[in-house]
Amino acid sequence: MDKLFVYGTLMPNNKNFFILKNILGNWQKAFTFGSIKKIKLEKDFEYDAIIPNAKADKINGYLLTSFSLKYLWKKLDFYEGNHYQRIITDVYLKNNQKTEAYIYCLNIAEL
């Protein structure tokens, strides 16, 4: 899979975008559906974690499409840690075209 949907701090111009900014690829505004849970991983900062649900809220983000991602999944999995899990979900582009992409969502087992 060469697609990653990002939201929260991994989006362009946000706190943790430095993790992805040097990956060559195509960035597009996109959205998916789910609910957001705030999790506290740092003393004074909460992070968003999506719980995917096709019948829940629209969550805006970006879709990164890059052939380089296949070489980076293990690094990204390590960075995201045990609180997140990488799954495949439906993502919608600006023109409502549907595609599948990986997303880091809340790892329910870690709660």
C-alpha positions, 0 to 999 in steps of 0.5 A, a space after each residue: 500500500 502506498 497511501 497514508 491518511 494523516 490527521 492531527 499533528 502529522 498534517 502539513 505545518 503541524 507539530 509532528 509533520 517533520 516525520 513525513 515532510 521529506 517523503 517524496 509524494 503527492 499530498 491531497 486534502 481528504 477526509 475519513 469518518 470516525 470519532 476522535 479521542 484525546 490521549 495524553 502521551 506527554 505531560 502537557 499535550 494531548 494527541 488526537 486518536 481516531 476510532 474509525 466508524 463510517 457512521 460517525 463524524 467527518 474527519 479532515 486530513 491529508 492523503 499522502 501517496 508515495 512509493 517510498 512509504 513501503 520502505 518506511 512502514 516499520 519506522 512509522 509504526 515504531 514512531 506511532 508506538 503502542 497507542 496507535 495501530 495502522 489499519 486500512 480505511 476508506 478515505 475520500 478525496 475532495 471530489 468524493 472519490 473513494 480510495 483505501 489508505 493506511 491510517 494510524 488509529 487508536 489501539 483499543 487494546 492499549 486503553 
